[in-house]
Amino acid sequence: MSRSRSLLRAARVTLLVGAVAATTLVTGGTAQASGKTSAGGDFAVTLNGTVYNPAAGQSVSVKSVTPRGTIAVRGRNVGFDLDPATLGAYAYTLTGAPDSQRMVTAPTVVFASKVPTLTAAQRSGVSIRELQVRDDTLVLIFQTAGGKLKIQAKDGAQGGIFQMEPEFAAPVEIVHTLGAGLFYFVNPFTGKVNFGDGVDAVAGSHQMLLGKDSPQVATKTFQDATVTRWSVASGGRMGGVLGEDAVELSAGATNCTSQCQARNQIRGSLPVPPNPTAPTPIGG
């Protein structure tokens, strides 16, 4: 990546964190409690200069639109950008809004990027096949000449709250890059690879920041302290879970290639180990 592109991306992340902080203050969060978030969520999506933020309990659907520039997704608990040029998600941020389930108390970029590796031919002719927004849920389907990419997101402080589902002729590599200060580590209690910032929880303020990549019909091809690469079969997905769901002693996701859901877990029936103490970054 060139220096100018690196600086542009850094500036973009800085702007998003500031915008998310502002959204935390002005968004009403009127949606009912959902998932792992006690106070509920409320997504607003800016597409081609129009903000789609339906009233509580209502939904909006937009179809067959050609995107012009960045699509901004802002919620009470999370915010991120979608880039039609790459079909990637950038600066996936936890806002730190007040919530009994929150893991941070200030805007924190969890993922600098989640980007599918596609050829120019696969990305050509990009359009939005459909965008659906309702309270704390979002579904967006990019359509291109080579296939499609479905993104599902949940405006929650914890739980299964983001996933990508590629459908192309061949498997697609999806690259996850963590935000500054976060790292992947092997959880000593579960043997699973988690990510976090290694900062202990503060009672009454927040829980420890813990997360996990959640593959379905996907194979990890690379892992270091800040980056993972996954080869995802058509109809498979790369999801992500935060909080308790990232460390519970589950058997993992099912082998699903159709109508896979962002939250694939057994809530409340599986043991949860203690938080890791002073985790060590992979390769560190």
C-alpha positions as CSV (number, residue, x, y, z in Angstrom):
1,M,0.0,0.0,0.0
2,S,1.4,3.4,-0.9
3,R,2.1,6.0,1.7
4,S,-0.6,8.3,0.4
5,R,-3.2,5.5,0.5
6,S,-2.1,4.6,4.1
7,L,-2.5,8.2,5.2
8,L,-5.9,8.4,3.5
9,R,-7.1,5.3,5.3
10,A,-5.8,6.6,8.7
11,A,-7.6,9.9,8.2
12,R,-10.7,8.0,7.3
13,V,-10.6,5.9,10.5
14,T,-10.0,9.1,12.5
15,L,-13.0,10.8,10.9
16,L,-15.2,7.7,11.5
17,V,-14.3,7.5,15.2
18,G,-15.3,11.1,15.6
19,A,-18.5,10.6,13.8
20,V,-19.4,7.5,15.8
21,A,-18.7,9.5,19.0
22,A,-21.1,12.2,17.8
23,T,-23.7,9.5,16.9
24,T,-23.5,8.1,20.4
25,L,-24.6,11.4,21.8
26,V,-27.5,12.1,19.4
27,T,-29.0,8.7,18.5
28,G,-32.0,7.9,20.6
29,G,-31.6,4.1,20.5
30,T,-35.3,3.6,20.6
31,A,-35.3,0.0,19.4
32,Q,-36.2,-2.8,21.7
33,A,-33.4,-4.6,23.5
34,S,-31.8,-7.2,21.2
35,G,-29.1,-9.9,21.4
36,K,-26.4,-9.0,23.9
37,T,-27.3,-5.4,24.2
38,S,-29.6,-4.3,27.1
39,A,-30.4,-0.8,25.7
40,G,-31.1,-1.8,22.1
41,G,-29.7,-0.4,18.9
42,D,-30.7,1.9,16.1
43,F,-29.0,1.8,12.7
44,A,-28.8,4.7,10.3
45,V,-27.4,4.2,6.8
46,T,-26.2,7.0,4.6
47,L,-26.3,6.0,0.9
48,N,-25.8,8.4,-2.0
49,G,-26.5,11.3,0.4
50,T,-29.7,10.0,1.7
51,V,-30.0,8.8,5.4
52,Y,-32.1,5.7,5.9
53,N,-33.2,5.6,9.6
54,P,-36.7,4.2,10.0
55,A,-38.7,4.8,13.1
56,A,-38.7,2.2,15.8
57,G,-40.5,-0.9,14.7
58,Q,-40.5,0.2,11.1
59,S,-38.2,-0.9,8.2
60,V,-36.9,0.5,4.9
61,S,-35.9,-1.4,1.8
62,V,-33.9,0.0,-1.1
63,K,-33.3,-2.0,-4.3
64,S,-31.3,-1.8,-7.5
65,V,-29.2,1.3,-6.6
66,T,-25.7,2.2,-8.0
67,P,-23.7,3.4,-5.0
68,R,-21.7,6.6,-5.4
69,G,-18.9,6.6,-2.8
70,T,-18.7,5.3,0.8
71,I,-21.8,3.9,2.5
72,A,-21.8,5.0,6.2
73,V,-23.4,2.8,8.7
74,R,-23.9,4.3,12.2
75,G,-25.6,2.8,15.2
76,R,-25.9,3.3,18.9
77,N,-23.3,0.6,19.6
78,V,-21.3,0.1,16.4
79,G,-20.4,2.0,13.3
80,F,-18.5,1.2,10.1
81,D,-18.0,2.2,6.4
82,L,-18.6,0.1,3.3
83,D,-16.6,0.8,0.2
84,P,-18.3,-0.2,-3.1
85,A,-14.9,-0.1,-4.8
86,T,-13.6,-3.1,-2.8
87,L,-16.8,-4.4,-1.2
88,G,-14.9,-4.1,2.1
89,A,-15.9,-2.9,5.5
90,Y,-13.6,-0.4,7.2
91,A,-13.1,1.1,10.7
92,Y,-15.6,-1.3,12.4
93,T,-16.0,0.6,15.7
94,L,-17.5,0.0,19.1
95,T,-18.9,3.3,20.3
96,G,-18.8,2.6,24.0
97,A,-22.3,3.9,24.5
98,P,-23.7,3.3,27.9
99,D,-24.9,-0.4,28.2
100,S,-24.6,-3.1,30.7
101,Q,-22.9,-5.3,28.0
102,R,-20.4,-2.8,26.7
103,M,-16.7,-3.7,26.5
104,V,-15.3,-0.2,25.9
105,T,-16.3,3.2,27.2
106,A,-15.0,5.3,24.3
107,P,-15.0,4.8,20.5
108,T,-12.7,1.9,19.7
109,V,-11.8,0.6,16.2
110,V,-12.0,-3.2,16.5
111,F,-11.3,-3.9,12.9
112,A,-9.4,-1.6,10.6
113,S,-10.8,-3.5,7.7
114,K,-12.6,-6.7,6.6
115,V,-12.0,-7.0,2.8
116,P,-12.8,-9.6,0.2
117,T,-9.9,-10.2,-2.3
118,L,-11.6,-9.9,-5.7
119,T,-10.3,-9.3,-9.2
120,A,-11.3,-6.2,-11.1
121,A,-13.6,-8.3,-13.3
122,Q,-15.3,-9.7,-10.2
123,R,-15.9,-6.2,-8.8
124,S,-17.1,-4.6,-12.0
125,G,-20.6,-3.4,-12.4
126,V,-21.2,-3.1,-8.7
127,S,-24.7,-2.2,-7.5
128,I,-26.7,-2.6,-4.4
129,R,-29.2,-5.4,-5.1
130,E,-31.0,-4.6,-1.8
131,L,-30.5,-2.7,1.4
132,Q,-32.8,-3.4,4.4
133,V,-32.7,-1.4,7.6
134,R,-34.9,-2.1,10.7
135,D,-34.1,-0.9,14.2
136,D,-30.8,-2.7,15.1
137,T,-30.5,-4.9,12.0
138,L,-29.0,-4.3,8.6
139,V,-28.8,-6.5,5.5
140,L,-27.0,-5.3,2.4
141,I,-26.4,-7.3,-0.8
142,F,-23.8,-6.1,-3.3
143,Q,-24.3,-7.4,-6.8
144,T,-21.4,-7.4,-9.4
145,A,-20.7,-8.9,-12.8
146,G,-18.9,-11.8,-11.0
147,G,-21.3,-12.6,-8.1
148,K,-22.6,-11.1,-5.0
149,L,-21.6,-10.3,-1.4
150,K,-24.2,-10.3,1.4
151,I,-23.4,-8.3,4.6
152,Q,-25.5,-8.7,7.8
153,A,-24.9,-6.5,10.8
154,K,-26.4,-6.1,14.2
155,D,-26.2,-2.9,16.3
156,G,-25.2,-4.6,19.6
157,A,-22.5,-4.2,22.2
158,Q,-21.9,-8.0,22.2
159,G,-23.0,-11.2,20.4
160,G,-22.8,-12.2,16.8
161,I,-23.1,-8.8,15.1
162,F,-21.4,-8.9,11.7
163,Q,-20.8,-11.3,8.8
164,M,-20.0,-11.4,5.1
165,E,-21.3,-14.1,2.8
166,P,-19.6,-14.2,-0.7
167,E,-21.3,-16.0,-3.6
168,F,-18.8,-16.2,-6.5
169,A,-17.7,-19.0,-8.9
170,A,-14.7,-19.8,-6.8
171,P,-13.8,-19.4,-3.1
172,V,-13.1,-15.8,-2.0
173,E,-10.3,-14.8,0.4
174,I,-11.5,-12.4,3.1
175,V,-8.8,-10.5,5.0
176,H,-9.4,-9.3,8.6
177,T,-7.1,-6.6,10.0
178,L,-7.5,-5.5,13.6
179,G,-7.6,-2.0,14.8
180,A,-4.7,-0.3,16.7
181,G,-4.0,-1.8,20.1
182,L,-5.9,-5.1,19.5
183,F,-4.3,-8.4,18.8
184,Y,-5.1,-12.1,18.3
185,F,-4.1,-14.6,21.0
186,V,-4.7,-18.2,22.0
187,N,-7.1,-18.3,24.9
188,P,-5.5,-20.5,27.6
189,F,-8.9,-21.7,28.9
190,T,-10.4,-22.8,25.5
191,G,-7.5,-23.2,23.1
192,K,-9.4,-21.0,20.6
193,V,-8.0,-18.0,18.9
194,N,-9.6,-14.8,20.3
195,F,-8.8,-11.1,19.8
196,G,-8.9,-8.3,22.3
197,D,-6.9,-5.5,23.8
198,G,-5.8,-7.3,26.9
199,V,-7.4,-4.6,29.2
200,D,-9.2,-6.0,32.2
201,A,-12.8,-5.2,32.7
202,V,-13.9,-2.5,35.1
203,A,-16.8,-3.5,37.4
204,G,-19.8,-1.4,36.8
205,S,-18.2,0.3,33.7
206,H,-17.4,-2.3,31.1
207,Q,-16.6,-5.9,30.4
208,M,-13.3,-7.2,28.9
209,L,-13.0,-6.6,25.2
210,L,-13.0,-10.1,23.7
211,G,-13.9,-11.3,20.2
212,K,-13.5,-14.1,17.8
213,D,-13.6,-14.7,14.0
214,S,-16.5,-17.0,13.2
215,P,-16.0,-19.0,10.0
216,Q,-18.6,-21.2,8.3
217,V,-17.4,-23.3,5.3
218,A,-14.2,-21.3,5.5
219,T,-10.5,-22.2,5.9
220,K,-7.9,-20.1,7.6
221,T,-4.9,-19.6,5.4
222,F,-2.9,-17.1,7.5
223,Q,-2.7,-15.9,11.1
224,D,-0.5,-13.5,12.9
225,A,-1.0,-11.0,15.8
226,T,-3.2,-8.6,13.8
227,V,-4.3,-10.2,10.5
228,T,-6.2,-13.3,9.5
229,R,-6.9,-14.5,6.0
230,W,-9.8,-16.9,5.2
231,S,-10.7,-18.8,2.1
232,V,-14.5,-18.8,2.1
233,A,-16.5,-21.1,-0.1
234,S,-19.5,-19.8,-2.1
235,G,-22.4,-19.6,0.3
236,G,-20.2,-19.8,3.3
237,R,-19.5,-16.8,5.5
238,M,-17.0,-15.0,7.7
239,G,-18.7,-13.7,10.8
240,G,-17.6,-12.2,14.0
241,V,-18.7,-12.5,17.6
242,L,-18.0,-10.3,20.6
243,G,-18.1,-10.9,24.4
244,E,-19.4,-14.1,26.0
245,D,-20.2,-15.7,22.7
246,A,-16.5,-15.4,21.7
247,V,-15.3,-17.6,24.5
248,E,-18.2,-20.0,25.4
249,L,-17.3,-23.7,25.1
250,S,-19.3,-24.3,21.9
251,A,-18.7,-26.8,19.1
252,G,-18.6,-24.0,16.5
253,A,-20.8,-23.1,13.6
254,T,-22.7,-25.6,11.5
255,N,-21.7,-26.4,7.9
256,C,-24.3,-23.9,6.5
257,T,-24.2,-22.5,2.9
258,S,-27.8,-21.1,2.8
259,Q,-29.6,-18.5,4.9
260,C,-26.8,-18.5,7.5
261,Q,-27.5,-16.2,10.4
262,A,-25.3,-13.6,12.0
263,R,-25.9,-15.1,15.5
264,N,-25.2,-18.8,15.4
265,Q,-25.0,-19.7,19.0
266,I,-26.7,-21.5,21.9
267,R,-27.4,-18.7,24.3
268,G,-27.3,-19.3,28.0
269,S,-26.7,-23.1,27.9
270,L,-23.0,-23.4,27.5
271,P,-20.2,-22.8,30.1
272,V,-18.2,-19.6,29.9
273,P,-14.6,-19.8,31.1
274,P,-12.9,-17.0,33.1
275,N,-11.4,-14.0,31.3
276,P,-7.8,-14.6,30.2
277,T,-5.2,-12.8,32.2
278,A,-2.5,-10.8,30.3
279,P,-2.9,-12.6,27.0
280,T,0.1,-12.8,24.7
281,P,-0.2,-11.8,21.0
282,I,0.3,-14.6,18.6
283,G,3.9,-14.5,17.5
284,G,4.8,-12.2,20.4
